[in-house]
Amino acid sequence: MNKTFAVGFAAAVFAIILIIWFGFIQTKGNHLDPSGWISSVRTMPLSDDVTLMVIDFSILNDSDQQMVVSSIDPWITTGGGNNIHGSLYSAVDMPKTFKFYPKLGPQLNEPLVVRGTIDGHKTVSKMVGIEFDVPPRVVESRRSMTLRVEDITGPAVEMNGQ
């Protein structure tokens, strides 16, 4: 193999890699890949076998696409390893809930609703209220808590907390 061919081949490989890399960079914003984190979790017993949980969290949508929430799925993992799914409180009932249960503290964020949107290149802070049909001791002694928010096109963000 002569030197001219080797230099030409290396330049061609470099040009192809550069074109592919540039293509990935240009289309990065076309793919929804949200991320998020939980900032606080508050619980309150409503009865001997029902517990209210309020989760405050933030979601980052760094794509060019708008995220449209299709489902919100909260669950806890108990000390024994069982997953218990909770039921969402209605967003319109949350202000009344905070007034009725002042021990929860103030409402820090607006509720996230199904079919709610998160614009591209935005970070939003939201909250959800969840009812678990288990005694408060089960919720308070949980191993972990997970909140999954899914877009209508399939991408989702799973946030874990304690």
N, C-alpha and C positions, 0 to 999 in steps of 0.2 A: 504494500500500500504506500502510495507516495504522499509526501507532505501536503501538497495542494488538496488532494482528495480528503485527507483527514481534517484539515482546517475547514473546508467546505462542508463536510458532513457535520462537524461540531457546530458550525454556524447554523445549519439547517435544523438540527435538533434543538438548539437554543431558541431559534425563532418559533418553532412549534410549541415548545414549553411556554414561551412568553405569550403566544396567542391563546393557549388554553387557560393560562393563569388570568389573563385579561378578561376572558369570557366568564370565568367564575366570579371575578370581582364585579363585573358589570351586572350580573344577574343575582347578586347576593340579596338585594332587597325584594326580589320577586317571591321569595319563599318565606312563609310565615313560620317563625320559630320563637314563640314567646318564652320568656323566663319570668320567674317571680320568687318572692320570698314572703314569709309570714312575719309580721312585726309584733303582734300580740294575740294572745288567746285568753279569753275570760269565760268562766263557767259560773252557772248559778243553778241550784236545785229549784225546780218548779213544784215537785211533789216527791213522794218516796221513790217513784220509779220513772221520773221524767227529769231530764237535765237540759238546760239551755246552754249553748256554747256560742260565743261571738268571736269571730276570727277577723282580725284586721290584717290586710296584706297589700302588697304592691305587685303589679304586673308591668313588665317592660315589653313593648312591641317595637322592636328595632327594624322591622321590615317596612317596605313601601306600601304594604297591603293593610287594609283595615281588618281588625279581628272582630268577628261577630260571635258572641258567646252562644253555644248551642246547648251546653249542659254544665252544671256545677255539681260535682259529686264529692261530698265530704265523708270521711270515715275515720274511726279511731282503731288502733290496734291495742287490744287489752294486754294485760300482763301475761295471760295465758296464750297469746298469739292469735286470738280470734279477731276478725275484722267486723266492726259494727258500723253500718252506714246510717247516717242521720238524714233527717228531713229538713229542707230549707224553710225558713220563715219567709213569709211574704215581705217584700221590700217596703210596701206601704205600711205594714204593721210595725216596722222596726222603731220609728220615733216613739210610738205609743208604748212599745216594750221597754225602752229606756226610761220613760217617765214612770211606768208602773213598777219597774225593778231598779230603783236608784243605786242599789249596791253594785250594779254592773258598771257604774261610772258613766261618763259622757259618751255620746255617739261621736266617734272620731272621724269617720268617713261615711260617704254615701254608700248604700248597698249596691252590690253588683247584681244585675238581673239577667235572666235568660233573654237573649236577643239584644242585650246591651252591646255597645261597640267600644272598641279601644282603637283609636286612630294610630296610623303608622308613625314611628319615631316618637312615641309618647310613653311616659311612665305614669300610671294612674294608681292611686291609693284607694282601695275599696274595702268593704266589709261584707260579711254574710252572717246571718243568724241561723243556728242549726238546733234542732230538737233531737235529742237521743232518748229513746224509750228504754232507758236503763237507769238504775239508781245512780245518784251522784258519785258514790264511792268508786264505781266502775270507770266513770269518765275521768275522775280526778287521779286515779291510779293507772291511767293508760300508759302504755309503752311509747306510743307515738300517735300523731294525728296527721292526716293527709287531706289536702284539698286539691282536687283536679278540676281544672277549667278547660273546656274543649271548644275549639272553633268549629263553625259549621262545615269547614272543608277538611277537618280531621286533625290538624295539629293541636296539641294540648300542652298545658303546663301543669306539672305536679309539684306542689309545694308541701314540704314536710316541716313539722314542728313538734314541740313537746306539749 
